[in-house]
Structure formats: C-alpha cells, structure tokens
Amino acid sequence: MGPRARPALLFLILLRTVATQGRPPQSHTLQVILGCEVQEDNSTRGFWKYGYDGQDHLEFCLETLDWRAAESKAVTTKLEWEVNKIRAKKNKAYLERDCPEQLQWLLELGRGVLDRQVPPLVKVTHHVASAVTFLRCQALNFYPQNITVRWLKDRQPVDAKDAESEDVLPNGDGTYQTWVALAVTPGEEQRYTCQVEHPGLDQPLTATWEPSLSNTLAIGVISVIAVCVIIFFTGILFRILRRRQASRGATGDYVLAECE
C-alpha cells in the first residue's frame, strides 16, 4: 500500500494576473511546475510545465527542445519561445545537469533524516455502525511512507476490494499514518488478522482485535446486576402471591365458622 517515494526537487509557482486594458477586470492564474526526480534505477528525469486557469497549458520536451501546447491558446506562446534556441538549451542544461546536482546536494544534506526507519505502531479497533461490525487496522507514526497493510482471514489474504482504506497521510512530526477497515460478521472477529509490512520491520507484523478488559468487566457487571434485579423482583412477586394465597385461606375459614 502506497508507492515507493522518489526523491525530487520541485518548484511550484502561482501567479495571478488581472487584465484591465480597456476591458472588464478578469482574473487569471498561471501555474509553473519545474524540477527533477531520481528514478528507481538512479537515473534522473526533469520536467517543466505550465498550467493556465487550472488547465494544462505548455510542457517542455527535453528530447526535441521544443514546447508541447496542451490547448490552442498556448500555440502563440509556444511559437514565440521556440524562436530562441539558446533559451531551449539553457532549459535542457538546467533540467539535466543543474537540477540533479542540487537534488543530490540536498539528499546528502538530509541523508541522516531520509535514511532513518521508524517502524509503525499497529493496533486493531472494533466499531459497530448501522448494525454493521467493522475491524480497523491502524498503522501509526512510521517512516518512510511506503507500507503494505492487508487483512487475512484464517491466514489467507482478503480481497483488497472488500476492504476500505485510507491514503498514507503525513503527521506533523515527519512520520506517516494509514488504516484499512473491513466489515466482518459479528462473532467472527477472531478469524481476522491484520498484517503490516514496512522497511522498519525485520518481518511482517500481525495484530488481531482483542476485547478490552474494561469491556469484559463492564459486560460482567451488567450481567450480574441484571440477574440480581430479576431475582429481586421474582422474590417480591413470590411473596405477594404467598400473601394473597394466605389471605384467601383465612377468609375461607372465617366464612365456614359463621355457617356452623
């Protein structure tokens, strides 16, 4: 669960312009994203893209040293920028040389932080919503972010389509968290096991839901109270019936005595 993180140097620039030259004011947004990333084979890939009003606009092509227009309104800018060949070569030099060098420098600078491995804290919780029982497996406070969380039933993997999962989300301290929930039949909770794999673990970690002692104690206390209440009211009812029977017997004897 979760893709492998790839180091990247990324710049995102947002510009907002207002056209007022003899026209009603109009607000437009220009987005610029440029940078580079290290691939799994340690090769690098550069990218330089523009967006306009939330839509793809222009993208620089390293192979051909030209711009690819994503919409018709970008063609004019594309043609103007492609006239300057020197600018295209500078763009290529930055994406293929300068940006990777900066990225490698930053990686070395933060190597101790990036290489650390913090294993996840795993716990399974039990929830009941709308008469449906859910088991939720939570993986908390782990680093790096690549992690696999799955459910097993009788030690066999459960189809991922049957589970509900959350994306890996960052915490405020640089670690990450995620969870995977599964609807189960009440009474069969012990058949399910959560399995977690992470670089910070020597071997896969498994966890199951265990009813808490407080819940068991509470159920026991409630059961005892219920039994005591039933016994108490049964005793009262029995005494009332005994008194009624005794009263009826006394009345019958009194009537017979008068007849004699």
C-alpha positions in Angstrom: 0.0 0.0 0.0 1.5 3.3 -1.0 4.0 3.9 -3.9 7.7 4.0 -3.3 8.9 7.5 -2.5 11.3 9.0 -5.1 13.5 12.0 -4.2 12.5 15.1 -6.2 13.3 18.7 -6.3 10.2 20.6 -7.2 9.2 24.3 -7.6 5.6 25.3 -7.8 4.9 29.0 -8.7 1.4 30.5 -8.7 0.9 33.8 -10.5 -2.4 35.7 -10.6 -2.9 38.4 -13.2 -5.7 40.9 -13.8 -6.3 42.3 -17.3 -7.6 45.9 -17.2 -6.6 47.4 -20.6 -9.9 48.7 -21.7 -11.6 45.5 -20.7 -13.6 44.5 -17.7 -11.3 43.1 -14.9 -10.6 39.4 -15.3 -8.5 37.3 -13.0 -6.3 34.5 -14.4 -4.0 32.0 -12.7 -0.7 30.8 -14.2 0.9 27.8 -12.6 4.5 26.8 -13.1 5.9 23.4 -12.0 9.5 22.5 -12.7 12.1 20.3 -11.2 13.6 16.8 -11.4 13.4 13.4 -9.6 15.6 10.4 -9.1 14.2 7.2 -10.7 14.5 3.7 -9.1 17.5 2.9 -11.3 19.2 6.2 -10.1 18.6 7.9 -13.4 17.1 11.4 -13.3 14.0 12.9 -15.0 13.4 16.6 -15.5 10.0 18.3 -16.0 8.9 21.9 -16.8 5.2 22.5 -17.2 2.8 25.4 -17.2 -0.9 25.5 -16.3 -3.4 28.3 -17.1 -6.6 28.7 -15.2 -6.4 25.2 -13.8 -5.8 23.5 -17.2 -2.6 22.1 -18.8 -1.0 24.8 -20.9 2.6 24.1 -22.0 5.2 21.4 -21.4 8.9 21.5 -22.3 10.2 18.4 -24.2 13.8 17.5 -23.4 14.1 15.2 -26.4 13.1 17.7 -29.0 13.9 21.0 -27.2 10.5 22.4 -28.0 7.3 23.1 -26.2 4.1 21.0 -26.4 0.9 23.0 -26.4 -1.9 21.3 -24.5 -4.5 23.8 -25.7 -5.0 26.1 -28.7 -4.5 29.3 -26.7 -0.9 28.1 -25.9 0.2 27.9 -29.5 1.2 31.6 -29.8 3.4 31.4 -26.7 4.9 28.1 -28.0 5.9 29.6 -31.3 7.5 32.7 -29.6 9.5 30.6 -27.1 10.8 28.2 -29.7 12.4 31.0 -31.7 15.1 31.4 -29.0 17.1 28.2 -29.4 19.7 29.4 -26.8 16.9 29.5 -24.2 15.9 26.0 -25.0 19.4 24.7 -24.5 19.6 26.5 -21.1 16.4 24.8 -20.1 17.8 21.5 -21.1 21.0 22.1 -19.1 19.1 23.1 -16.0 16.9 20.0 -16.1 19.6 17.5 -16.9 22.6 18.9 -15.0 21.9 21.8 -12.6 18.7 20.4 -11.1 20.0 16.9 -10.4 23.2 18.4 -8.8 21.1 20.5 -6.5 18.9 17.5 -5.7 21.9 15.3 -4.9 23.3 18.0 -2.7 20.0 18.3 -0.8 19.9 14.5 -0.4 23.4 14.3 1.1 22.5 17.2 3.4 19.4 15.3 4.7 20.8 11.8 4.4 20.5 11.1 8.1 16.9 12.1 8.2 15.9 10.5 4.9 17.6 7.1 5.7 16.0 6.7 9.1 13.5 3.9 9.5 10.7 4.2 12.1 8.6 1.1 12.4 4.8 1.5 12.6 2.7 1.2 15.7 -0.1 -1.2 14.8 -3.4 -1.6 16.6 -6.8 -3.1 15.6 -10.0 -1.5 16.8 -13.6 -2.6 16.8 -16.6 -0.5 15.6 -20.3 -1.0 15.1 -22.1 1.3 12.7 -25.6 0.9 11.3 -25.8 -2.7 12.6 -22.5 -3.5 10.7 -19.4 -4.6 12.5 -16.0 -3.2 11.4 -12.4 -4.0 12.2 -10.0 -1.2 11.6 -6.2 -1.8 11.4 -4.3 1.4 12.1 -0.6 1.8 11.3 0.8 4.9 13.0 3.9 7.0 13.3 6.1 5.2 10.7 8.8 6.3 8.3 9.4 6.1 5.3 5.9 6.3 3.9 5.9 3.1 1.8 4.0 0.4 3.7 1.7 -2.5 3.0 -1.3 -3.2 5.2 -3.6 -6.1 4.5 -6.3 -8.3 6.1 -6.0 -12.0 6.5 -9.0 -14.4 7.2 -7.9 -17.7 8.5 -4.4 -16.8 7.4 -5.5 -16.2 3.8 -5.4 -12.8 2.2 -8.7 -11.0 1.9 -9.5 -9.4 -1.4 -8.5 -5.7 -1.3 -11.8 -4.8 -2.9 -13.6 -6.0 0.2 -11.6 -3.5 2.4 -11.8 0.2 2.8 -8.5 2.0 3.0 -7.1 5.5 3.5 -4.2 7.0 1.7 -0.9 7.3 3.6 -1.1 10.7 5.3 1.7 12.8 6.9 1.8 13.6 10.6 3.2 16.9 11.9 6.4 15.3 13.1 7.5 13.9 9.7 6.1 10.4 10.2 3.0 8.9 8.5 -0.2 7.1 9.2 -2.8 5.0 7.4 -5.6 2.5 8.1 -7.6 -0.3 6.5 -11.1 -1.3 7.6 -13.1 -4.4 6.9 -16.7 -5.3 7.5 -17.0 -8.7 9.3 -19.7 -11.0 10.6 -20.4 -10.4 14.4 -18.7 -13.2 16.4 -16.1 -14.0 13.7 -13.7 -11.2 14.6 -11.0 -13.6 15.9 -10.8 -15.2 12.4 -9.2 -12.0 11.0 -5.6 -10.8 11.3 -4.0 -7.6 10.2 -0.6 -7.9 8.5 1.8 -5.0 8.1 5.0 -4.9 6.1 7.4 -1.9 6.4 11.1 -1.3 5.9 11.5 -0.6 9.6 10.3 -4.1 10.4 12.5 -7.2 10.3 9.5 -9.3 9.4 5.8 -8.7 8.8 3.9 -7.7 11.9 0.5 -9.2 12.7 -2.2 -7.9 15.0 -5.7 -9.0 16.0 -8.6 -7.5 17.8 -8.8 -8.4 21.5 -11.8 -7.3 23.6 -10.5 -4.9 26.2 -10.6 -6.0 29.9 -12.8 -3.0 30.7 -15.4 -4.0 28.2 -15.4 -7.6 29.5 -15.7 -6.3 33.1 -18.5 -4.0 32.2 -20.4 -6.8 30.5 -19.9 -9.0 33.5 -21.1 -6.3 36.0 -24.1 -5.5 33.9 -25.0 -9.3 33.7 -24.7 -9.7 37.5 -26.8 -6.6 38.1 -29.4 -7.9 35.6 -29.5 -11.3 37.4 -29.8 -9.6 40.8 -32.7 -7.4 39.6 -34.5 -10.5 38.1 -34.1 -12.4 41.4 -35.2 -9.4 43.5 -38.4 -8.9 41.5 -39.0 -12.6 41.4 -38.8 -12.7 45.2 -41.1 -9.8 45.6 -43.6 -11.4 43.2 -43.4 -14.7 45.1 -44.0 -13.0 48.4 -47.0 -11.2 47.1 -48.5 -14.4 45.7 -47.9 -16.2 49.0 -49.6 -13.4 50.9 -52.6 -13.5 48.6 -53.0 -17.2 49.0 -52.7 -16.9 52.8 -55.3 -14.1 52.8 -57.7 -16.2 50.7 -57.3 -19.2 53.0 -58.0 -17.1 56.2 -61.2 -15.6 54.6 -62.5 -19.0 53.7 -62.1 -20.3 57.2 -63.9 -17.3 58.7 -66.9 -17.9 56.5 -67.2 -21.6 57.3 -67.1 -20.7 61.0 -70.2 -18.4 60.8 -72.2 -21.1 58.9 -71.8 -23.5 61.8 
